């Protein structure tokens, strides 16, 4: 089982940037797809971004529209999410997730078997 610890959330103003990090431990990080999801108050969890095992094929939700960048450093067992031009409606708890199967690249919640505790992001208007 992999352990995931997110950090980097906080309170920012609309238009600001944040960089989230997620450190993984417990298994070979470089073999698994990693992803970011978010859950706003009263809403279902939604996919934000994911990156395959070698970091060369990022995928994003449509609402990202070039504002977010997902990346990974396999030498540091760390996943990142750079978020720019944040909007108030993006206030949510952001979760890091690790893929279930080595090298498989899916982006639905069911494709991820391990989750972090989440880091809250609040964007004020």
ABEGO torsion letter per residue (X at the ends): XBBBBBBGBEBBBBGBBBBBBBBBBGBBAAABBBBBBBBBBGBBBBBABBBBAAGABBBBBAAAGGABBBBBBAAAGBBBBBBBGBBAAABBBBBBBBBABBGBBBABAAABABBBAEBBBBBBX
